[in-house]
Amino acid sequence: MNKSTINANNKVRKFFKQNNFVNYDELSPGKKITMPCVTSNNNRTNSGKGSFFIPKRRGESQPEPRFWIYNLNRIYESGETIFLRINDGVLFGSNSIENLILLINESVI
């Protein structure tokens, strides 16, 4: 995986906001917050953090909200689909729905 920074499009921002996780409307360009994240594939689980931000260079004219889950490239291959779920203020990600449900139920944090 060459790029670990993910664009937070409208659907992603709405998902985060509706789940009281991250509200990009409250982030100013250049401001970054970190939140707990757990990612897993069938072979490996990583408990860590993610950064949620709007790059300062874009400013008010063209804000491009983004997020970055630390060590994402150690868990997934390029082009792999990642399913996301928020539970108790933690962002969970997995490459399968079944694994995501198990991950949340086991709650490794």
VEXDRENMI-141377 format. One record per residue (C-alpha): x negated, y negated, z negated. Coordinates in pm, whole numbers, plus 32768, in hexadecimal, padded with zeros to 4 digits. Layout:
XYZ;...
//
This chain:
800080008000;7F5E7EBF8074;80527DC77FDE;80C97DE07E77;81827C947E71;82F07CC07ECB;83D47BAE7F4E;84FA7B797E63;860B7B497F68;876C7AD67F0C;87E27C377EB6;86B97C777DD2;86DA7B247D25;88507B607CEF;88077CBE7C63;87067C337B70;87E77B127B06;89227BE87AD8;885D7CD279F8;87D17BB47925;86717C16798A;85DF7AF07A50;868F79B57AC1;85C679197BDB;86A177E07BC4;85EB77947A7E;848D77C57B0E;83D6769C7B9E;82D176CE7CB0;818A77407C17;823577C87ADE;8214793C7A99;82B77A1C7999;82617B837945;835A7C9178F0;833B7E027895;83487EFA79B5;8333807379D1;82F081197B1F;82E682857B79;82C983737C9B;82E784EB7C7E;8183850B7BFA;812C83D27B37;81C982D27A4C;814281797A02;81BA809D78E2;81527F367909;81C57DDF7970;82327D1E7A9C;82077BB37AFF;832E7AEC7B80;82DF799E7C21;830878997D31;81B978467DD4;815376DD7D9A;80DC76AA7EFF;823F76C97F85;82D475D17E92;843575517EA6;844275468023;842376BC8061;8429777F7F1C;83DB78EF7F4E;842579A37E07;83517AD97DDB;83027BE87CE3;81DD7CCD7CAC;81E67E0E7BE3;80897E517B5C;7FDD7F877BED;80F87FC87CE0;7FFE802E7DEA;7F7D81437D05;80D581E37CF4;816481BE7E54;80F981E37FBB;813380D580C0;829580E3814E;832481A6802A;847D813D7FAE;848E80D27E41;85D880DD7D85;85FC7FDC7C6E;86CD7FD87B33;86CC7EF87A02;870F7F8E78AF;86E67EDE775D;86127DC777F4;85237EB378A8;85057ED37A22;84EE80417A88;847F80AB7BE2;846881FE7C86;8454829B7DDD;858F836B7DA0;86DE832E7CF7;86C084747C34;8567841A7BB0;85E282BB7B58;86FC834A7A80;860A843779D0;8513831C7998;8619823E78F4;86A2835A781F;854483AE77A4;84FA82397770;837F824B7766;835B80ED76D2;
//
